Amino acid sequence: MRVIKAALLGFGTVGQGVYEAVRTHREQLKEKLHAEVEIAAVLIKNPRKKRNIDSSVLVTTDFREVLAIPGLEVVFEAIVGEEPGFSYCLQAIEKGCHVITANKVMFARYGNVLLEKAKEKGVFVGYEATTAGGIPVIRTISQQLQVNDIQRVQAILNGTSNFVLSAMREKHLPFEEALEIARQHGYAEADPGNDVKGQDAFCKLMILSRLVFGTQPDWEKVEVEGIGGLSLADIERADRKGLRYKHIADIYRDGRTLKASVKPVLVPPEHALYAVEGVNNAVTIYGSLIGKITLTGPGAGKFPTASAMIEDFAAGYRPVPQLDAVS
């Protein structure tokens, strides 16, 4: 049976999830793709750290060794930050590899460059995992809502912030104590600044903006406000009125202008995002034909994000012509 050689860039939480998903769902992938999927290489940063990787897999700190693998077809990119993720993805596409990325910061800024280069090279770029974790929002918009004129998107795009707001209301905790519980559960990074200050949700919103509207608003003009300014008294006061604070990323077209914001918003019970709690994410899409739909599910974590990457790969993969011809 034909073998699809893949490389994994990064072996943190998401990278480990992809590695395990390929191993545990080998039969499902074989049935879908009519080929074996083999992780041929893993790119790491710290060579001294112990990792549970099969001895047959190339483990390296040098990306050039990854690109040199004969017959490499797919690169799963799970690195944090704009660089070197962007450069690696661009080089992989230039080589003729499909790229599946979970790197929201990088893709928010350089996604258009990668998609154009992939079109030129005849390969696929999957980016479902960059936005809303395991929720298939990218594929829903790009495949199921092609005719609808989408007028607005409102979303909860960061599980850490949503968990903290839920804990503050349910357990009557101040912000810092709720955030510490999020850390203890593994829902918050050691430095959760990008999450609770809104930058993570902002990057995801910019990715959705390009997909839905074909462009992005001026980044400097997008209002971005975190949840750190909300006190327990604010949360409890809202709760007594039957309202809840939700950290909402919102984008819509106002005439010829795109207006976007990421900020805490008071929502009533009838709002589509009112009941979204804990680490869950949700995306509400307002379309001209479908009306209003909301997709809800796990927004982060090892396996939800890995699921998005693996499903993206399975849906978009096609044999690379020049590699298939010589196999």
C-alpha positions in Angstrom: 0.0 0.0 0.0 1.1 3.5 -0.8 2.7 5.5 2.1 2.1 9.2 2.7 5.2 10.6 4.4 4.5 13.5 6.8 6.6 15.7 9.0 5.6 17.3 12.3 7.0 20.7 13.2 6.8 21.2 17.0 6.1 18.6 19.7 4.3 20.6 22.3 0.7 19.9 23.3 -0.7 20.2 19.8 2.2 18.4 18.1 1.9 15.5 20.5 -1.8 15.3 19.8 -1.2 15.1 16.1 1.4 12.4 16.6 -0.9 10.3 18.8 -3.9 10.9 16.5 -2.0 9.5 13.5 -1.0 6.4 15.5 -4.4 5.7 17.1 -6.5 6.5 13.9 -4.2 4.7 11.4 -7.0 2.5 10.2 -9.5 5.3 9.7 -6.9 7.3 7.7 -6.1 4.3 5.6 -9.7 3.7 4.8 -10.2 7.4 3.9 -7.0 7.9 1.9 -6.2 4.4 0.7 -2.7 4.9 2.0 -0.7 4.5 5.1 0.2 7.7 6.9 3.7 7.8 8.3 5.2 10.5 10.5 8.7 10.4 9.1 10.2 13.3 11.0 9.6 15.5 14.0 11.2 18.9 14.3 12.0 19.9 17.9 13.6 22.8 19.7 15.3 21.2 22.7 17.2 18.0 21.8 17.9 17.2 25.5 14.2 16.8 26.4 12.8 13.3 26.6 10.0 12.5 24.2 7.9 9.5 23.5 8.7 9.2 19.8 9.3 6.0 17.9 12.9 5.3 17.2 12.2 5.0 13.4 11.2 8.6 13.3 13.8 11.3 12.4 14.0 13.7 15.4 15.9 16.8 14.5 16.4 20.5 15.3 17.4 21.3 11.7 14.5 22.0 9.3 16.7 21.3 6.3 16.9 17.7 7.3 13.1 17.5 7.3 12.8 19.0 3.8 15.5 16.6 2.6 13.3 13.5 3.3 12.7 11.8 0.0 9.0 11.7 -1.0 7.8 14.1 1.8 4.3 15.1 1.0 2.7 16.7 4.1 3.9 19.1 6.8 2.0 19.5 10.0 3.0 22.9 11.6 2.4 23.3 15.3 4.9 26.0 16.2 4.0 29.1 18.3 4.6 32.6 16.9 5.1 34.1 13.5 8.7 32.9 13.0 10.1 30.4 12.2 6.6 29.0 11.5 6.0 31.2 8.4 9.4 30.6 6.9 9.1 26.8 7.4 5.6 26.7 5.9 6.7 28.8 2.9 9.7 26.5 2.3 7.5 23.4 2.6 5.1 24.8 0.0 7.9 25.7 -2.3 9.1 22.1 -2.1 5.6 20.9 -3.1 4.3 19.8 0.2 0.8 20.2 1.6 0.8 22.2 4.8 -1.6 21.9 7.8 -1.1 24.6 10.4 -2.5 25.4 13.8 -0.4 28.6 14.1 -3.0 31.4 14.5 -0.6 34.2 15.1 1.4 33.4 12.0 -1.6 32.7 9.8 -3.5 35.8 10.8 -0.7 37.9 9.3 0.7 35.7 6.5 -2.2 33.4 5.6 -2.9 35.1 2.3 0.8 34.7 1.3 0.7 31.0 2.0 -2.6 30.4 0.3 -1.4 32.2 -2.9 1.9 30.3 -2.9 0.1 27.0 -2.4 -2.3 27.8 -5.3 0.8 28.5 -7.5 2.4 25.2 -6.5 -0.7 23.1 -6.7 -0.8 22.1 -3.0 -3.2 22.5 -0.1 -3.0 24.7 3.0 -5.3 23.6 5.8 -5.9 26.0 8.7 -9.0 24.8 10.4 -7.0 24.3 13.6 -6.0 28.0 13.8 -9.5 29.1 14.8 -11.9 27.7 17.5 -10.0 24.5 18.1 -12.0 21.4 17.2 -15.0 23.3 15.9 -15.2 22.9 12.0 -15.9 26.6 11.4 -13.5 27.1 8.5 -14.8 24.2 6.5 -18.4 25.1 7.3 -17.9 28.6 6.0 -15.8 27.7 3.0 -17.8 24.6 1.9 -21.3 24.9 3.3 -21.9 28.6 3.1 -20.5 29.5 -0.3 -23.7 31.2 -1.6 -24.8 32.9 1.6 -23.8 36.5 2.0 -22.4 36.4 5.5 -23.2 39.7 7.2 -21.6 39.2 10.6 -19.7 36.8 12.8 -19.8 36.9 16.6 -17.7 34.4 18.5 -16.2 33.3 21.8 -12.7 32.3 20.5 -10.6 31.8 23.7 -11.3 29.0 26.1 -9.1 30.5 28.9 -11.1 33.7 29.0 -14.4 32.0 28.8 -13.4 29.6 31.6 -12.3 32.4 33.9 -15.5 34.4 33.4 -17.6 31.2 34.0 -15.6 30.4 37.2 -15.9 34.0 38.5 -19.7 33.9 38.1 -20.3 30.3 39.3 -17.8 30.1 42.2 -17.9 33.8 43.1 -14.2 34.2 42.7 -12.1 37.3 41.8 -10.3 37.3 38.5 -6.9 36.2 39.8 -8.3 33.2 41.7 -10.3 32.1 38.7 -7.3 32.4 36.5 -5.2 30.3 39.0 -7.8 27.5 38.8 -7.6 27.7 35.0 -3.8 27.2 35.3 -4.3 24.3 37.7 -6.6 22.6 35.1 -4.2 23.2 32.3 -6.6 25.7 30.6 -4.2 28.6 31.0 -0.5 29.0 30.0 2.1 30.0 32.6 1.9 33.4 30.9 -1.8 33.8 29.9 -1.4 37.4 28.7 -2.4 36.8 25.1 -5.5 34.9 26.2 -6.9 37.2 28.8 -5.9 40.4 27.1 -7.7 39.4 23.9 -4.8 39.0 21.4 -5.4 35.3 20.8 -9.1 35.9 20.0 -8.0 38.9 17.8 -5.8 36.8 15.6 -8.5 34.2 15.2 -11.0 36.9 14.3 -8.6 38.3 11.6 -8.4 34.8 10.1 -12.2 34.6 10.0 -12.3 38.1 8.5 -10.2 37.1 5.5 -12.2 34.0 4.9 -15.6 35.6 5.2 -15.0 39.1 3.8 -11.9 38.5 1.7 -9.9 41.1 3.6 -9.1 42.3 7.1 -9.8 45.6 8.9 -6.9 47.8 9.8 -5.4 46.0 12.8 -4.6 49.2 14.6 -8.3 50.3 14.4 -9.7 47.1 16.0 -10.8 47.6 19.6 -9.2 44.9 21.7 -10.0 44.7 25.4 -9.2 41.9 27.7 -11.2 40.6 30.7 -8.7 41.7 33.4 -10.7 44.8 34.1 -13.8 43.0 35.2 -14.3 42.7 38.9 -16.3 40.1 40.8 -18.7 42.8 41.7 -19.2 43.5 38.0 -19.9 39.8 37.3 -22.3 39.4 40.3 -24.2 42.7 39.4 -24.8 41.4 35.9 -25.8 38.0 37.2 -28.5 39.5 39.4 -30.0 41.1 36.3 -29.9 37.8 34.4 -27.0 38.9 32.2 -23.6 37.4 31.6 -20.3 38.9 30.5 -18.9 37.1 27.5 -15.6 37.9 25.8 -16.9 38.3 22.3 -15.0 38.7 19.0 -17.3 40.5 16.6 -16.9 41.6 12.9 -19.4 42.9 10.4 -19.5 45.1 7.4 -20.8 48.7 7.9 -21.2 50.1 4.3 -17.7 49.7 2.8 -16.0 49.5 6.1 -15.3 46.4 8.2 -15.8 47.0 11.9 -14.3 44.6 14.5 -13.8 44.3 18.2 -12.8 41.9 20.9 -14.1 42.8 24.3 -16.3 41.8 27.2 -20.0 42.2 26.3 -23.1 41.9 28.5 -25.5 39.4 26.8 -29.0 38.4 27.8 -30.4 34.8 27.9 -31.7 35.0 24.4 -28.2 35.7 22.9 -26.7 32.8 21.1 -23.5 32.9 23.2 -25.1 33.3 26.6 -25.0 29.6 27.5 -21.5 28.9 26.2 -19.5 28.0 29.4 -16.1 26.8 30.5 -13.4 26.2 28.0 -15.9 25.9 25.1 -15.7 28.1 22.1 -18.7 29.1 19.9 -19.1 30.9 16.6 -22.4 32.5 15.5 -22.7 33.2 11.8 -25.3 35.5 10.3 -26.1 34.6 6.7 -28.5 36.0 4.1 -30.1 32.6 3.4 -29.5 30.4 6.5 -30.2 33.1 9.0 -28.3 32.6 12.3 -26.4 29.5 13.1 -24.1 28.8 16.0 -21.3 26.2 16.1 -20.1 25.2 19.6 -17.4 22.9 20.9 -14.0 22.5 22.6 -11.9 25.4 21.6 -8.4 24.2 22.6 -6.5 21.3 23.9 -4.4 18.4 22.6 -7.0 16.3 20.9 -9.6 18.9 19.8 -6.9 20.8 17.9 -5.3 17.6 16.7 -8.7 16.5 15.4 -9.0 19.7 13.4 -5.6 19.2 11.9 -6.1 15.5 11.0 -9.6 16.2 9.6 -8.2 19.1 7.5 -5.5 16.8 6.2 -7.9 14.0 5.3 -10.3 16.4 3.6 -7.8 18.3 1.6 -5.1 15.8 0.8 -4.4 14.9 -2.8 -1.3 12.9 -4.0 1.4 15.4 -5.0 1.7 14.7 -8.8 5.5 14.8 -9.1 6.0 12.6 -6.0 3.2 10.2 -7.0 4.7 9.8 -10.5 8.0 8.5 -9.2 6.7 6.2 -6.4 
